[in-house]
């Protein structure tokens, strides 16, 4: 990596951390502290979304979401923060991810904070998408907000803060075209 690129990556990382710290302060929710079991269930939900999306197990992916989910992909794609029901969100993913020959969402360094029925999880993500020898990788940090439901912990908001990209972003349109052609 050349020095200019390295500086841009570092500047992006520092910027994302600052934005994350400002836009999502630590929860100070009165109530019962999270148990070890809560923390494990939350981490499994965060990791499970990426794993089961990569495996195309859409029912399992849906099981980790609350009925309504807010997504913030603005640092990656621009646009606006959106709220939709879980079925519509997963349908969006189904309209894109199967168009890749493979995807891999590596989600690491999950930290959890919260109390009572609300939690926030932060993590790193490196998501790579392939069609043949073409690929697009995005690295960033995730912020997931979760709520305790009778069924367990469910994600009701996701935000990604892009730190870097590698490869060919145009592969996204090619994947969507492949899904449409297969219908």
Residue frames as a rotation matrix with the C-alpha (Angstrom) as fourth column:
UNK 1
0.593 0.805 0.000 0.00
0.805 -0.593 0.000 0.00
0.000 0.000 -1.000 0.00
UNK 2
-0.217 -0.706 0.674 1.50
0.625 -0.631 -0.460 3.35
0.750 0.321 0.578 -0.97
UNK 3
-0.834 -0.222 -0.505 1.86
0.549 -0.423 -0.721 6.13
-0.054 -0.879 0.475 1.64
UNK 4
-0.807 0.585 0.076 -1.01
-0.546 -0.790 0.279 8.21
0.223 0.184 0.957 0.22
UNK 5
-0.027 0.810 -0.586 -3.44
-0.210 0.569 0.795 5.27
0.977 0.144 0.155 0.32
UNK 6
-0.360 -0.190 -0.913 -2.23
0.759 0.510 -0.405 4.35
0.543 -0.839 -0.039 3.82
UNK 7
-0.992 -0.008 -0.123 -2.94
0.076 -0.823 -0.562 7.91
-0.096 -0.567 0.818 5.02
UNK 8
-0.478 0.875 -0.083 -6.43
-0.688 -0.314 0.654 7.82
0.546 0.369 0.752 3.45
UNK 9
0.004 0.451 -0.893 -7.23
0.253 0.863 0.437 4.51
0.967 -0.228 -0.110 5.11
UNK 10
-0.630 -0.313 -0.711 -5.99
0.752 -0.017 -0.659 5.81
0.194 -0.950 0.247 8.47
UNK 11
-0.951 0.307 0.045 -7.93
-0.310 -0.942 -0.132 9.08
0.002 -0.139 0.990 8.08
UNK 12
-0.209 0.914 -0.349 -11.08
-0.488 0.211 0.847 7.13
0.847 0.348 0.402 7.16
UNK 13
-0.150 0.103 -0.983 -10.65
0.620 0.785 -0.012 4.87
0.771 -0.611 -0.181 10.18
UNK 14
-0.875 -0.209 -0.436 -10.20
0.477 -0.523 -0.707 7.78
-0.081 -0.826 0.557 12.57
UNK 15
-0.774 0.632 0.028 -13.15
-0.582 -0.728 0.362 9.59
0.249 0.263 0.932 11.01
UNK 16
-0.087 0.771 -0.630 -15.40
-0.139 0.617 0.774 6.52
0.986 0.155 0.054 11.29
UNK 17
-0.398 -0.114 -0.910 -14.45
0.805 0.431 -0.407 6.00
0.439 -0.895 -0.080 14.92
UNK 18
-0.981 0.020 -0.194 -15.21
0.081 -0.864 -0.497 9.63
-0.177 -0.503 0.846 15.72
UNK 19
-0.509 0.850 -0.136 -18.55
-0.663 -0.287 0.692 9.53
0.549 0.443 0.709 13.88
UNK 20
-0.089 0.446 -0.891 -19.43
0.288 0.867 0.406 6.28
0.954 -0.220 -0.205 15.63
UNK 21
-0.666 -0.226 -0.710 -18.57
0.733 -0.023 -0.680 7.72
0.138 -0.974 0.181 19.03
UNK 22
-0.940 0.324 -0.103 -20.66
-0.301 -0.934 -0.192 10.84
-0.158 -0.150 0.976 18.38
UNK 23
-0.388 0.849 -0.360 -23.66
-0.751 -0.064 0.657 9.20
0.535 0.525 0.662 16.72
UNK 24
0.450 0.543 -0.709 -23.96
-0.047 0.807 0.588 6.18
0.892 -0.231 0.389 18.99
UNK 25
-0.234 -0.546 0.804 -23.00
-0.841 -0.301 -0.449 7.01
0.488 -0.781 -0.389 22.54
UNK 26
-0.915 -0.139 -0.379 -22.81
0.059 0.883 -0.465 4.24
0.400 -0.448 -0.800 25.09
UNK 27
0.083 0.993 -0.088 -26.15
0.126 0.077 0.989 3.15
0.989 -0.093 -0.118 26.42
UNK 28
-0.967 -0.197 0.164 -26.96
-0.149 -0.087 -0.985 4.21
0.208 -0.977 0.055 29.91
UNK 29
-0.117 0.969 -0.218 -30.22
-0.366 0.162 0.916 2.35
0.923 0.187 0.336 30.21
UNK 30
-0.367 0.036 0.929 -31.57
-0.925 0.093 -0.369 1.79
-0.100 -0.995 -0.001 33.67
UNK 31
0.717 0.657 -0.233 -32.27
-0.666 0.745 0.051 -1.85
0.207 0.118 0.971 34.33
UNK 32
0.778 -0.359 0.516 -30.62
-0.015 0.810 0.586 -5.15
-0.628 -0.464 0.625 34.71
UNK 33
-0.078 -0.895 -0.438 -27.07
-0.807 -0.202 0.555 -5.52
-0.586 0.397 -0.707 33.47
UNK 34
0.506 0.186 -0.842 -26.53
-0.760 0.557 -0.333 -7.85
0.407 0.809 0.423 30.53
UNK 35
0.642 -0.267 0.719 -25.62
-0.330 0.751 0.573 -11.39
-0.692 -0.605 0.394 31.51
UNK 36
-0.540 -0.841 0.035 -22.91
-0.435 0.314 0.844 -13.48
-0.721 0.441 -0.535 29.90
UNK 37
-0.369 0.492 0.789 -25.72
0.668 0.730 -0.143 -15.41
-0.646 0.474 -0.598 28.18
UNK 38
0.717 0.602 -0.351 -27.13
0.243 -0.688 -0.684 -12.13
-0.653 0.406 -0.639 26.80
UNK 39
0.208 -0.737 -0.643 -23.73
-0.687 -0.578 0.441 -11.15
-0.697 0.350 -0.626 25.45
UNK 40
-0.723 -0.437 0.535 -23.23
-0.003 0.776 0.630 -14.54
-0.691 0.454 -0.563 23.79
UNK 41
0.061 0.838 0.542 -26.71
0.777 0.300 -0.553 -14.44
-0.626 0.455 -0.633 22.21
UNK 42
0.738 0.166 -0.654 -26.08
-0.133 -0.915 -0.382 -10.91
-0.662 0.369 -0.653 20.91
UNK 43
-0.245 -0.911 -0.332 -22.67
-0.683 -0.081 0.726 -11.84
-0.688 0.404 -0.603 19.44
UNK 44
-0.621 0.075 0.780 -24.23
0.389 0.893 0.224 -14.93
-0.681 0.443 -0.584 17.82
UNK 45
0.517 0.854 0.059 -26.94
0.537 -0.270 -0.800 -12.78
-0.667 0.445 -0.598 16.23
UNK 46
0.508 -0.397 -0.764 -24.38
-0.570 -0.820 0.048 -10.35
-0.646 0.411 -0.644 14.79
UNK 47
-0.599 -0.801 0.021 -22.11
-0.556 0.434 0.709 -13.10
-0.577 0.413 -0.704 13.45
UNK 48
-0.390 0.520 0.760 -25.09
0.439 0.830 -0.343 -15.22
-0.810 0.200 -0.552 12.37
UNK 49
0.634 0.625 -0.456 -26.50
-0.075 -0.537 -0.840 -12.58
-0.770 0.566 -0.294 10.06
UNK 50
0.138 -0.675 -0.725 -23.28
-0.939 -0.322 0.121 -12.50
-0.315 0.664 -0.678 8.05
UNK 51
-0.754 -0.480 0.448 -22.68
-0.376 0.875 0.304 -16.25
-0.538 0.061 -0.841 8.13
UNK 52
-0.264 0.726 0.635 -26.19
0.486 0.669 -0.563 -17.28
-0.833 0.160 -0.529 7.10
UNK 53
0.638 0.342 -0.690 -26.41
-0.392 -0.627 -0.673 -14.58
-0.663 0.700 -0.266 4.43
UNK 54
-0.276 -0.832 -0.480 -23.22
-0.924 0.093 0.371 -16.07
-0.264 0.547 -0.795 2.95
UNK 55
-0.894 -0.020 0.448 -24.79
-0.006 0.999 0.034 -19.54
-0.448 0.028 -0.893 3.15
UNK 56
-0.726 0.670 -0.155 -28.06
-0.473 -0.322 0.820 -18.18
0.499 0.669 0.551 1.67
UNK 57
-0.569 0.568 -0.594 -30.09
0.760 0.640 -0.116 -19.54
0.314 -0.517 -0.796 4.61
UNK 58
-0.607 0.302 0.735 -32.64
-0.044 -0.937 0.348 -16.72
0.794 0.179 0.582 4.43
UNK 59
0.536 0.825 -0.179 -34.99
0.135 0.125 0.983 -18.02
0.833 -0.551 -0.044 7.13
UNK 60
0.257 -0.540 -0.801 -32.10
0.963 0.213 0.166 -18.16
0.081 -0.814 0.575 9.57
UNK 61
-0.765 -0.509 0.395 -31.07
0.511 -0.853 -0.108 -14.61
0.392 0.119 0.912 8.58
UNK 62
-0.114 0.823 0.557 -34.64
-0.123 -0.568 0.814 -13.37
0.986 0.025 0.166 9.20
UNK 63
0.526 0.385 -0.758 -34.66
0.593 0.473 0.652 -15.02
0.609 -0.793 0.020 12.62
UNK 64
-0.333 -0.756 -0.564 -32.03
0.943 -0.254 -0.217 -12.56
0.021 -0.604 0.797 13.87
UNK 65
-0.857 0.004 0.515 -34.03
0.141 -0.960 0.243 -9.45
0.495 0.281 0.822 12.98
UNK 66
-0.619 0.727 -0.296 -36.80
0.136 -0.272 -0.953 -7.58
-0.773 -0.630 0.069 14.79
UNK 67
0.221 0.819 0.529 -40.01
0.778 0.179 -0.602 -7.00
-0.589 0.544 -0.598 12.83
UNK 68
0.980 0.056 0.189 -38.76
0.154 -0.816 -0.557 -3.54
0.123 0.575 -0.809 11.76
UNK 69
0.253 -0.964 -0.087 -35.12
0.850 0.178 0.495 -2.83
-0.461 -0.199 0.864 10.89
UNK 70
0.923 -0.098 -0.373 -33.37
-0.207 -0.941 -0.266 0.48
-0.325 0.323 -0.889 10.26
UNK 71
0.409 -0.815 0.410 -30.35
0.870 0.484 0.095 0.29
-0.276 0.318 0.907 7.93
UNK 72
0.807 -0.278 -0.521 -27.71
-0.289 -0.955 0.063 2.96
-0.515 0.100 -0.851 7.48
UNK 73
0.345 -0.677 0.650 -25.51
0.828 0.545 0.128 2.23
-0.441 0.494 0.749 4.46
UNK 74
0.984 0.167 -0.058 -24.93
0.124 -0.886 -0.447 5.93
-0.126 0.433 -0.893 3.72
UNK 75
0.346 -0.922 -0.176 -21.16
-0.567 -0.355 0.743 5.81
-0.747 -0.158 -0.646 4.25
UNK 76
-0.407 -0.473 0.781 -20.98
0.238 0.771 0.591 3.06
-0.882 0.426 -0.201 1.63
UNK 77
-0.422 0.351 0.836 -23.64
0.903 0.247 0.352 3.95
-0.083 0.903 -0.421 -0.95
UNK 78
-0.964 0.186 0.190 -24.88
-0.163 -0.978 0.130 7.45
0.210 0.095 0.973 -0.08
UNK 79
-0.266 0.949 -0.168 -28.64
0.250 0.237 0.939 7.87
0.931 0.207 -0.301 0.00
UNK 80
-0.079 0.381 0.921 -30.63
-0.822 -0.547 0.156 7.92
0.563 -0.745 0.357 3.21
UNK 81
-0.926 -0.070 0.371 -31.13
-0.317 0.678 -0.664 5.81
-0.205 -0.732 -0.650 6.28
UNK 82
-0.332 0.823 -0.461 -34.04
-0.603 0.191 0.775 3.44
0.726 0.535 0.432 5.63
UNK 83
-0.643 0.246 0.725 -36.48
-0.559 0.496 -0.664 1.52
-0.523 -0.833 -0.182 7.77
UNK 84
-0.185 0.583 -0.791 -38.27
-0.782 0.400 0.478 -1.56
0.595 0.707 0.382 6.47
UNK 85
0.699 0.389 0.600 -39.73
-0.668 0.654 0.354 -4.78
-0.255 -0.649 0.717 7.74
UNK 86
-0.100 -0.839 0.535 -37.36
-0.501 0.507 0.702 -7.74
-0.860 -0.198 -0.471 8.02
UNK 87
0.311 0.267 0.912 -38.95
0.535 0.744 -0.400 -9.57
-0.786 0.612 0.089 5.07
UNK 88
0.996 0.065 0.066 -38.35
0.092 -0.594 -0.799 -6.59
-0.013 0.802 -0.598 2.76
UNK 89
0.426 -0.905 0.004 -34.75
-0.831 -0.389 0.397 -6.22
-0.358 -0.173 -0.918 3.96
UNK 90
-0.190 -0.500 0.845 -33.96
-0.133 0.866 0.483 -9.88
-0.973 -0.021 -0.231 3.41
UNK 91
0.650 0.467 0.600 -35.71
0.542 0.269 -0.796 -9.74
-0.533 0.842 -0.079 0.02
UNK 92
0.848 -0.433 -0.305 -33.30
-0.523 -0.772 -0.360 -6.94
-0.079 0.465 -0.882 -0.96
UNK 93
-0.078 -0.934 0.348 -30.36
-0.777 0.275 0.566 -9.13
-0.625 -0.226 -0.747 -0.01
UNK 94
0.034 0.182 0.983 -31.90
0.289 0.939 -0.184 -12.05
-0.957 0.291 -0.020 -1.92
UNK 95
0.932 0.347 0.101 -32.02
0.214 -0.307 -0.927 -9.79
-0.291 0.886 -0.361 -4.99
UNK 96
0.639 -0.758 -0.132 -28.24
-0.741 -0.561 -0.369 -9.34
0.205 0.333 -0.920 -4.87
UNK 97
0.040 -0.770 0.637 -26.20
-0.849 0.309 0.428 -11.87
-0.526 -0.558 -0.642 -2.91
UNK 98
0.413 0.100 0.905 -27.16
0.139 0.975 -0.171 -15.00
-0.900 0.197 0.389 -4.90
UNK 99
0.995 -0.058 -0.076 -25.74
-0.088 -0.257 -0.962 -13.25
0.036 0.965 -0.261 -7.98
UNK 100
0.170 -0.980 0.103 -22.25
-0.985 -0.173 -0.023 -13.70
0.041 -0.097 -0.994 -6.58
UNK 101
0.204 -0.197 -0.959 -20.46
-0.213 0.947 -0.240 -17.01
0.956 0.253 0.152 -6.84
UNK 102
0.032 -0.186 -0.982 -19.39
0.900 0.433 -0.053 -16.53
0.435 -0.882 0.181 -3.24
UNK 103
0.356 -0.022 0.934 -19.52
-0.319 -0.943 0.099 -13.95
0.878 -0.333 -0.343 -0.47
UNK 104
0.017 -0.354 -0.935 -17.76
0.830 0.526 -0.184 -13.91
0.557 -0.773 0.303 2.85
UNK 105
0.478 0.201 0.855 -18.61
-0.284 -0.886 0.367 -11.54
0.831 -0.418 -0.366 5.69
UNK 106
-0.193 -0.621 -0.760 -15.91
0.713 0.443 -0.544 -11.76
0.674 -0.646 0.357 8.34
UNK 107
0.515 0.451 0.729 -17.23
-0.222 -0.752 0.621 -10.10
0.828 -0.482 -0.287 11.49
UNK 108
-0.053 -0.689 -0.723 -14.74
0.728 0.469 -0.500 -9.73
0.683 -0.553 0.477 14.33
UNK 109
-0.882 -0.470 -0.034 -13.97
0.346 -0.597 -0.724 -7.84
0.320 -0.650 0.689 17.53
UNK 110
0.037 0.980 0.195 -17.60
0.281 -0.197 0.939 -7.79
0.959 0.020 -0.283 18.65
UNK 111
-0.968 -0.203 -0.146 -18.15
0.201 -0.282 -0.938 -5.66
0.149 -0.938 0.314 21.74
UNK 112
-0.085 0.995 -0.046 -21.49
0.567 0.086 0.819 -5.46
0.819 0.044 -0.572 23.50
UNK 113
-0.991 -0.089 -0.103 -22.89
0.134 -0.518 -0.845 -2.90
0.022 -0.851 0.525 25.90
UNK 114
-0.329 0.927 0.179 -26.32
-0.299 -0.283 0.911 -2.22
0.896 0.246 0.370 27.23
UNK 115
-0.974 0.148 0.169 -28.77
-0.127 0.262 -0.957 -3.02
-0.186 -0.954 -0.237 29.99
UNK 116
-0.185 0.980 0.074 -32.33
-0.470 -0.022 -0.883 -4.18
-0.863 -0.198 0.464 30.37
UNK 117
0.419 0.501 0.757 -33.89
0.408 0.641 -0.650 -4.91
-0.811 0.581 0.064 27.00
UNK 118
0.987 -0.109 -0.114 -31.58
-0.156 -0.560 -0.813 -2.76
0.025 0.821 -0.570 24.83
UNK 119
0.344 -0.927 0.150 -28.05
0.392 0.287 0.874 -3.37
-0.853 -0.242 0.462 23.60
UNK 120
0.801 -0.279 -0.530 -25.52
-0.592 -0.508 -0.626 -2.02
-0.094 0.815 -0.571 21.14
UNK 121
0.519 -0.691 0.503 -22.87
0.471 0.723 0.506 -4.18
-0.713 -0.025 0.701 19.48
UNK 122
0.630 -0.443 -0.638 -19.89
-0.723 -0.635 -0.272 -2.81
-0.285 0.632 -0.721 17.61
UNK 123
0.461 -0.492 0.739 -17.63
0.334 0.867 0.370 -4.90
-0.822 0.076 0.564 15.39
UNK 124
-0.416 -0.589 -0.693 -15.30
-0.627 -0.366 0.688 -4.93
-0.659 0.720 -0.216 12.41
UNK 125
0.614 0.546 0.571 -16.43
0.097 0.665 -0.740 -6.35
-0.784 0.510 0.355 9.08
UNK 126
-0.556 -0.633 -0.538 -14.54
-0.608 -0.132 0.783 -7.36
-0.567 0.762 -0.311 5.98
UNK 127
0.347 0.798 0.493 -16.97
-0.029 0.535 -0.845 -8.45
-0.937 0.279 0.209 3.29
UNK 128
-0.690 -0.605 -0.398 -15.71
-0.478 -0.032 0.878 -9.88
-0.544 0.796 -0.267 0.02
UNK 129
0.476 0.868 0.140 -17.92
-0.245 0.284 -0.927 -10.67
-0.845 0.406 0.348 -3.00
UNK 130
-0.619 -0.785 0.020 -16.73
-0.277 0.242 0.930 -12.75
-0.735 0.570 -0.367 -5.99
UNK 131
0.814 0.577 0.063 -17.78
-0.202 0.382 -0.902 -13.50
-0.544 0.722 0.428 -9.54
UNK 132
0.805 -0.589 0.072 -15.06
0.386 0.427 -0.818 -15.47
0.451 0.686 0.571 -11.26
UNK 133
-0.162 -0.949 -0.269 -11.79
0.941 -0.067 -0.331 -13.62
0.296 -0.307 0.905 -10.76
UNK 134
-0.291 0.141 0.946 -13.56
-0.027 -0.990 0.139 -10.31
0.956 0.015 0.291 -10.13
UNK 135
-0.121 0.267 -0.956 -14.09
0.952 0.305 -0.036 -9.23
0.282 -0.914 -0.291 -6.54
UNK 136
0.006 0.098 0.995 -15.18
-0.188 -0.977 0.097 -6.33
0.982 -0.188 0.012 -4.38
UNK 137
-0.159 -0.133 -0.978 -14.18
0.889 0.412 -0.200 -6.08
0.429 -0.902 0.053 -0.74
UNK 138
0.250 0.211 0.945 -15.38
-0.226 -0.936 0.269 -3.55
0.941 -0.281 -0.186 1.77
UNK 139
-0.406 -0.393 -0.825 -13.88
0.764 0.350 -0.543 -3.14
0.502 -0.850 0.158 5.22
UNK 140
-0.205 0.369 0.906 -15.61
-0.280 -0.909 0.307 -1.21
0.938 -0.191 0.290 7.92
UNK 141
-1.000 0.019 0.016 -17.14
-0.011 0.232 -0.973 -1.10
-0.022 -0.973 -0.232 11.33
UNK 142
-0.287 0.950 -0.122 -20.66
0.359 0.224 0.906 -2.20
0.888 0.216 -0.406 12.15
UNK 143
-0.899 0.244 0.362 -22.98
-0.429 -0.339 -0.837 -0.82
-0.082 -0.909 0.410 14.75
UNK 144
-0.461 0.786 -0.413 -25.96
0.270 0.567 0.778 -3.07
0.846 0.247 -0.474 15.56
UNK 145
-0.617 0.410 0.672 -28.74
-0.784 -0.399 -0.476 -2.08
0.073 -0.820 0.568 17.90
UNK 146
-0.663 0.357 -0.659 -30.68
0.166 0.928 0.335 -4.93
0.730 0.112 -0.674 19.46
UNK 147
-0.207 0.687 0.697 -33.80
-0.937 -0.343 0.060 -5.36
0.281 -0.641 0.714 21.51
UNK 148
-0.971 -0.041 0.235 -34.76
-0.138 0.901 -0.412 -8.26
-0.195 -0.432 -0.880 23.75
UNK 149
-0.198 0.933 -0.302 -37.96
-0.868 -0.023 0.496 -9.96
0.456 0.360 0.814 22.55
UNK 150
0.491 0.424 0.761 -39.81
-0.740 0.663 0.108 -13.03
-0.459 -0.616 0.640 23.85
UNK 151
0.989 -0.132 -0.067 -37.95
0.061 0.776 -0.628 -14.96
0.135 0.617 0.775 21.10
UNK 152
0.281 -0.942 -0.186 -34.53
0.898 0.189 0.398 -13.61
-0.339 -0.279 0.898 22.17
UNK 153
-0.105 -0.438 -0.893 -32.25
0.073 -0.899 0.433 -10.76
-0.992 -0.019 0.126 21.10
UNK 154
0.379 0.304 0.874 -33.17
0.886 0.153 -0.437 -9.27
-0.267 0.940 -0.211 17.71
UNK 155
-0.728 -0.680 -0.093 -31.38
0.582 -0.683 0.441 -6.66
-0.363 0.267 0.893 15.59
UNK 156
0.429 0.903 -0.012 -33.51
0.771 -0.373 -0.516 -3.57
-0.470 0.212 -0.857 14.96
UNK 157
0.929 -0.176 -0.327 -30.81
-0.307 -0.859 -0.410 -1.32
-0.208 0.481 -0.851 13.43
UNK 158
0.365 -0.856 0.365 -27.60
0.821 0.481 0.306 -1.79
-0.438 0.188 0.879 11.43
UNK 159
0.917 -0.218 -0.332 -25.10
-0.337 -0.870 -0.359 0.87
-0.211 0.441 -0.872 10.40
UNK 160
0.474 -0.841 0.259 -21.85
0.865 0.500 0.040 0.34
-0.164 0.205 0.965 8.53
UNK 161
0.766 -0.397 -0.506 -19.04
-0.346 -0.917 0.196 2.87
-0.542 0.025 -0.840 8.53
UNK 162
0.896 -0.415 0.156 -16.84
0.363 0.484 -0.796 2.23
0.255 0.770 0.585 5.49
UNK 163
0.543 -0.806 -0.236 -13.12
-0.055 -0.315 0.948 2.28
-0.838 -0.501 -0.215 6.17
UNK 164
-0.496 -0.720 -0.484 -11.82
-0.605 -0.113 0.788 1.05
-0.623 0.684 -0.379 2.81
UNK 165
0.771 0.625 0.123 -12.69
-0.317 0.544 -0.776 -0.74
-0.552 0.560 0.618 -0.42
UNK 166
-0.513 -0.858 0.002 -10.69
-0.441 0.266 0.857 -2.99
-0.736 0.439 -0.515 -2.72
UNK 167
-0.624 0.195 0.756 -11.50
0.564 0.783 0.263 -4.42
-0.541 0.591 -0.599 -6.11
UNK 168
-0.937 0.278 0.210 -14.32
0.092 -0.383 0.919 -3.66
0.336 0.881 0.334 -8.53
UNK 169
-0.701 0.712 -0.050 -17.49
-0.202 -0.265 -0.943 -2.07
-0.684 -0.650 0.330 -7.16
UNK 170
-0.336 0.570 -0.750 -19.18
-0.941 -0.179 0.286 -2.59
0.029 0.802 0.597 -10.55
UNK 171
-0.903 -0.022 -0.430 -19.48
-0.047 0.998 0.046 -6.27
0.428 0.061 -0.902 -9.62
UNK 172
-0.718 0.696 -0.004 -22.58
-0.016 -0.022 -1.000 -5.29
-0.696 -0.718 0.027 -7.59
UNK 173
-0.002 0.727 -0.687 -24.54
-0.871 -0.338 -0.355 -4.46
-0.491 0.597 0.634 -10.75
UNK 174
-0.471 -0.233 -0.851 -23.30
-0.707 0.676 0.206 -7.66
0.528 0.699 -0.483 -12.40
UNK 175
-0.992 0.119 -0.041 -24.55
0.118 0.766 -0.632 -9.72
-0.044 -0.632 -0.774 -9.43
UNK 176
-0.358 0.916 -0.179 -27.99
-0.303 -0.295 -0.906 -8.05
-0.883 -0.271 0.383 -9.51
UNK 177
-0.044 0.279 -0.959 -28.19
-0.998 -0.048 0.032 -8.74
-0.037 0.959 0.280 -13.27
UNK 178
-0.803 -0.312 -0.507 -27.32
-0.356 0.934 -0.011 -12.40
0.477 0.172 -0.862 -12.68
UNK 179
-0.812 0.571 0.124 -30.15
0.116 0.365 -0.924 -12.73
-0.573 -0.735 -0.363 -10.12
UNK 180
-0.035 0.827 -0.561 -32.64
-0.652 -0.445 -0.615 -11.14
-0.758 0.344 0.554 -12.52
UNK 181
-0.266 -0.149 -0.952 -31.51
-0.924 0.321 0.208 -13.39
0.275 0.935 -0.223 -15.37
UNK 182
-0.968 -0.159 -0.197 -32.01
-0.095 0.950 -0.299 -16.48
0.234 -0.270 -0.934 -13.19
UNK 183
-0.572 0.808 0.140 -35.64
-0.376 -0.106 -0.920 -15.58
-0.729 -0.579 0.365 -12.35
